[in-house]
């Protein structure tokens, strides 16, 4: 009976190997070149067929620098002013953020962008709920909706033109690369994670499940699709949930080869809360695929989505492997379990080689395997049904846009 217990960690480690296969295939076949859609910058966005776009900025308890950085990023966009409206969504009790917005809004209005402050009435029920309250008032007026968080910096000044073009060409959702960066150790490790995800993990997973996962920052959607699904899913990870809705309605998701930069968590506590929110959000998606959508989705679709949302479980493998190897010094553990645990630890130890080959020379890269073991602990915490007060990333680093290229790997 006791020996059967080891089947659980063995299965989790094997699951991590299953995820490793698409990533390895992604590197060998250079899948990032196939998955990420490139749109040349030599097109003129000022044409009569340009879409009507609404940018949604859901802010809550934000700092001045993050708000100004997002406003400045939008102000640099080359898109017809008459075809773009900006909606800043605030909570009715968030007076400090309101005052910062009023103080900084000239960054947008001085260059001719139409900007509206929308106050979400009632008690706060999350980002998606606040955006849905706004959509009730504007759903018939726009073709494209773009969502940006405070602190997001769009590097491509024709980003809005590119996402609107993809949606006009038949895509319902457009995602982009979101690199979380800063000069702190946490920020550099976050950057390594996001670089590997967008250039290796996501391309491999996309080829496997056919419908890619998208991030909530720099997310663009067709208004027609949002109306069809009843607005943004009011769940913990509304961005991850959108892949379920795309599958359900047979809609296409595009991955645009463009970059949004976001300040990485600046404190360990903020970093842990961010990851717990991500992992719990994925597990909620997993639960709904298996239970809520079991009669709606085809069997192959359900298997593909289960594979996508099982990632938090697979992320536990490095920590579990270290635990098994350590325990093997004191207790008897099946040899097969010890063997695959050692293989797991060797594989994550070698993974930084890919990062170094691709141009990242910072010494912090040697800490990446330890970070992945730590994330395994966070994934285990995410499984525990305890309430963690407000899982939003409450503390972010400031980014120096002028130095971005100094830390970005070859794309």
GICORRA-V482111 format. One record per residue. N is the residue number from 1. OMEGA is omega in whole degrees, -180 to 180 (NA if undefined). NEAR is the number of other C-alpha atoms within 12 Angstrom. D_FIRST is the distance of its C-alpha to the first C-alpha in Angstrom with 2 decimals. Layout:
N|OMEGA|NEAR|D_FIRST + N|OMEGA|NEAR|D_FIRST
//
This chain:
1|-179|6|0.00 + 2|-179|11|3.83 + 3|-179|16|5.42 + 4|-179|13|5.36 + 5|-176|13|7.26 + 6|176|27|9.89 + 7|-178|20|10.86 + 8|178|21|12.71 + 9|178|34|15.02 + 10|180|33|15.45 + 11|-179|24|16.69 + 12|179|31|18.98 + 13|177|39|20.51 + 14|178|30|21.10 + 15|178|27|22.74 + 16|176|35|25.06 + 17|179|27|26.07 + 18|178|27|26.95 + 19|-180|35|29.25 + 20|-179|29|30.64 + 21|177|21|32.00 + 22|179|28|34.56 + 23|178|31|35.56 + 24|177|25|36.19 + 25|179|24|38.11 + 26|180|29|40.03 + 27|-177|27|41.21 + 28|-177|16|42.16 + 29|-178|18|44.06 + 30|-174|22|45.36 + 31|179|26|44.23 + 32|179|33|45.65 + 33|-179|22|49.06 + 34|-173|22|48.12 + 35|-177|33|46.30 + 36|-176|30|48.58 + 37|179|25|51.91 + 38|175|22|55.00 + 39|-176|23|58.20 + 40|-178|17|61.30 + 41|-175|17|63.25 + 42|177|10|66.64 + 43|179|16|66.59 + 44|-178|18|68.83 + 45|-178|26|66.91 + 46|178|18|70.19 + 47|-174|15|70.70 + 48|-178|12|71.33 + 49|-180|15|67.98 + 50|-177|29|65.90 + 51|172|33|63.26 + 52|-171|34|63.45 + 53|172|39|60.66 + 54|175|40|59.23 + 55|179|45|57.35 + 56|179|43|55.05 + 57|179|42|54.47 + 58|-177|42|52.06 + 59|175|43|52.59 + 60|179|36|51.09 + 61|-177|29|51.78 + 62|177|32|52.83 + 63|-175|27|54.84 + 64|-176|26|58.32 + 65|-180|26|57.59 + 66|180|36|54.78 + 67|-179|41|57.02 + 68|-179|30|59.99 + 69|178|35|58.01 + 70|178|45|56.88 + 71|-180|40|60.42 + 72|179|29|61.91 + 73|178|32|59.50 + 74|-178|46|60.56 + 75|179|37|64.20 + 76|-177|26|64.08 + 77|177|28|63.05 + 78|-179|29|65.69 + 79|-178|34|65.61 + 80|-177|27|68.46 + 81|-177|29|68.80 + 82|-177|21|69.94 + 83|-176|29|66.72 + 84|174|34|64.26 + 85|-179|34|63.51 + 86|180|37|61.24 + 87|178|37|59.50 + 88|-174|39|58.18 + 89|-178|40|55.74 + 90|174|40|55.60 + 91|-172|32|54.22 + 92|179|21|56.94 + 93|-176|18|55.94 + 94|-174|24|55.60 + 95|-177|17|59.14 + 96|178|20|58.59 + 97|179|31|57.33 + 98|-179|29|60.21 + 99|179|19|62.75 + 100|179|27|61.36 + 101|180|39|61.51 + 102|-180|23|65.10 + 103|-172|18|66.03 + 104|-171|26|64.54 + 105|179|32|65.20 + 106|177|20|68.46 + 107|-180|25|66.52 + 108|-175|32|65.99 + 109|-179|22|69.13 + 110|178|16|71.47 + 111|172|21|70.55 + 112|179|23|70.99 + 113|177|30|67.51 + 114|-172|26|67.40 + 115|-180|31|64.94 + 116|174|24|63.84 + 117|180|26|61.90 + 118|179|28|59.75 + 119|179|27|58.58 + 120|-177|32|55.44 + 121|178|18|56.22 + 122|-179|15|53.85 + 123|-179|15|50.66 + 124|179|24|48.67 + 125|176|19|45.85 + 126|-176|28|45.04 + 127|-177|36|46.66 + 128|-180|32|46.27 + 129|179|28|47.76 + 130|179|33|50.73 + 131|179|42|51.41 + 132|177|30|51.22 + 133|176|30|53.82 + 134|-177|33|56.14 + 135|178|30|55.49 + 136|-177|20|56.84 + 137|-173|15|60.20 + 138|-169|29|60.38 + 139|-178|26|58.38 + 140|-171|20|61.50 + 141|-172|21|63.25 + 142|177|29|61.15 + 143|-172|35|59.66 + 144|175|44|57.11 + 145|178|44|55.02 + 146|-179|44|53.83 + 147|175|42|51.51 + 148|175|41|51.79 + 149|176|44|50.34 + 150|-179|45|52.33 + 151|179|44|52.44 + 152|178|41|51.99 + 153|178|42|54.48 + 154|-177|38|55.36 + 155|-177|34|56.60 + 156|-176|29|58.16 + 157|175|23|61.36 + 158|-178|31|61.28 + 159|-177|39|57.73 + 160|177|51|58.85 + 161|-176|38|61.06 + 162|-179|41|58.27 + 163|179|46|55.66 + 164|178|41|58.35 + 165|179|37|59.33 + 166|179|32|55.81 + 167|176|36|55.53 + 168|180|26|58.97 + 169|171|17|57.73 + 170|177|22|55.06 + 171|179|31|51.99 + 172|-180|40|50.67 + 173|176|48|48.71 + 174|176|48|49.54 + 175|180|46|47.28 + 176|177|44|48.15 + 177|178|43|46.77 + 178|-180|40|46.18 + 179|178|42|46.15 + 180|-170|43|45.21 + 181|167|40|47.19 + 182|-179|31|48.74 + 183|178|26|49.74 + 184|177|23|47.01 + 185|179|26|43.83 + 186|-180|32|41.82 + 187|180|35|44.41 + 188|177|35|44.31 + 189|176|39|40.53 + 190|178|40|40.81 + 191|178|38|43.45 + 192|179|44|41.32 + 193|-177|32|38.52 + 194|177|30|41.03 + 195|180|34|42.84 + 196|-179|37|39.72 + 197|-173|33|38.72 + 198|-178|41|42.16 + 199|-180|41|43.08 + 200|-173|39|39.82 + 201|-177|33|36.88 + 202|177|43|38.82 + 203|179|41|40.95 + 204|-180|37|37.92 + 205|180|37|36.07 + 206|177|35|39.34 + 207|-178|27|39.78 + 208|-173|30|36.27 + 209|175|26|36.44 + 210|177|30|40.28 + 211|-174|39|40.81 + 212|171|40|40.69 + 213|-179|47|39.48 + 214|177|36|42.30 + 215|-177|39|42.85 + 216|179|38|44.74 + 217|-179|37|47.37 + 218|-178|45|50.27 + 219|178|45|48.90 + 220|-180|44|51.52 + 221|173|49|51.40 + 222|179|43|53.95 + 223|179|35|55.20 + 224|179|26|55.12 + 225|179|33|51.34 + 226|178|33|50.82 + 227|-179|26|52.92 + 228|-176|20|50.97 + 229|178|26|47.57 + 230|179|21|49.04 + 231|-180|32|49.09 + 232|177|39|46.44 + 233|-177|31|42.94 + 234|-179|25|42.52 + 235|-176|25|38.99 + 236|-180|30|37.57 + 237|-175|36|38.06 + 238|-180|34|40.98 + 239|179|36|41.62 + 240|-178|39|38.19 + 241|-177|40|38.47 + 242|177|45|41.73 + 243|176|45|40.06 + 244|-178|47|38.54 + 245|178|36|42.03 + 246|177|34|43.60 + 247|-177|31|41.28 + 248|-176|26|41.91 + 249|177|20|45.67 + 250|-178|24|45.89 + 251|-177|28|47.41 + 252|176|29|47.61 + 253|178|40|46.60 + 254|172|43|48.57 + 255|-177|42|47.67 + 256|179|41|50.95 + 257|178|33|51.40 + 258|-173|34|52.59 + 259|167|36|51.29 + 260|178|40|50.92 + 261|-180|45|50.44 + 262|177|43|48.73 + 263|178|42|48.49 + 264|175|39|45.00 + 265|-176|35|43.48 + 266|179|30|45.46 + 267|179|22|43.00 + 268|179|26|39.32 + 269|179|22|38.83 + 270|178|26|40.54 + 271|-180|32|38.51 + 272|-180|33|35.18 + 273|179|31|36.51 + 274|-177|34|37.70 + 275|177|36|34.38 + 276|179|37|32.42 + 277|179|32|34.97 + 278|-174|35|34.62 + 279|177|37|30.84 + 280|177|37|30.77 + 281|178|33|33.61 + 282|-180|37|31.78 + 283|175|35|28.70 + 284|176|30|31.18 + 285|180|38|32.70 + 286|-180|32|29.33 + 287|-178|21|28.69 + 288|176|25|32.21 + 289|-176|36|32.03 + 290|-173|26|29.00 + 291|-173|15|30.32 + 292|-174|16|34.04 + 293|-174|24|35.23 + 294|-180|21|32.99 + 295|-177|14|36.03 + 296|-176|20|38.59 + 297|175|25|37.30 + 298|-176|19|36.96 + 299|-179|16|33.57 + 300|179|17|34.43 + 301|180|29|35.64 + 302|179|32|32.48 + 303|-180|22|30.38 + 304|-179|28|32.87 + 305|176|41|32.82 + 306|178|32|29.04 + 307|-178|33|29.13 + 308|-173|40|31.83 + 309|176|36|30.23 + 310|-175|32|26.70 + 311|179|36|28.26 + 312|177|38|27.20 + 313|180|38|23.52 + 314|-179|37|24.50 + 315|178|39|26.52 + 316|-172|40|23.48 + 317|-180|45|22.66 + 318|180|44|25.09 + 319|180|34|23.84 + 320|179|39|20.13 + 321|178|40|21.18 + 322|179|34|23.16 + 323|-179|28|20.38 + 324|-179|33|18.00 + 325|179|29|20.89 + 326|-179|18|21.75 + 327|-178|18|18.34 + 328|177|21|18.11 + 329|-174|12|20.96 + 330|-178|10|19.02 + 331|180|16|15.27 + 332|-179|17|13.63 + 333|179|26|12.97 + 334|-175|22|12.89 + 335|-180|18|16.62 + 336|179|23|16.96 + 337|179|33|15.85 + 338|-178|29|18.34 + 339|-178|21|20.96 + 340|176|32|21.10 + 341|178|38|21.09 + 342|178|28|24.09 + 343|178|25|25.77 + 344|-179|40|25.51 + 345|177|31|27.14 + 346|-177|18|29.81 + 347|180|24|30.63 + 348|176|32|31.28 + 349|-179|24|33.26 + 350|-177|19|35.49 + 351|179|29|35.98 + 352|179|31|38.91 + 353|179|20|40.91 + 354|-179|27|41.54 + 355|-180|35|42.79 + 356|179|21|45.14 + 357|-178|14|46.46 + 358|167|22|47.35 + 359|-179|20|49.56 + 360|-172|27|47.61 + 361|-178|20|48.71 + 362|-178|24|47.66 + 363|-178|15|45.71 + 364|-179|24|43.20 + 365|-180|32|41.58 + 366|179|24|39.69 + 367|-177|24|37.86 + 368|178|33|36.59 + 369|177|31|33.18 + 370|177|23|32.69 + 371|180|34|33.74 + 372|174|36|31.12 + 373|179|27|28.39 + 374|178|29|29.98 + 375|175|36|29.99 + 376|176|34|26.23 + 377|179|30|26.13 + 378|178|33|28.67 + 379|176|35|26.67 + 380|177|29|23.72 + 381|-180|26|26.36 + 382|179|31|27.65 + 383|-177|24|24.39 + 384|-177|15|24.69 + 385|175|11|26.88 + 386|-178|12|29.50 + 387|176|14|33.18 + 388|-175|18|35.00 + 389|172|14|38.78 + 390|-173|20|40.60 + 391|179|27|38.66 + 392|178|28|41.83 + 393|-168|32|42.68 + 394|-177|28|45.19 + 395|-178|28|46.39 + 396|176|38|47.44 + 397|174|34|49.35 + 398|-179|32|52.86 + 399|173|33|53.54 + 400|-175|22|56.67 + 401|-177|25|57.47 + 402|-178|12|60.04 + 403|-176|15|57.42 + 404|-176|25|54.80 + 405|179|19|55.63 + 406|-177|17|55.16 + 407|-178|29|51.39 + 408|179|29|50.73 + 409|176|26|49.33 + 410|-177|17|51.01 + 411|NA|24|50.34
//
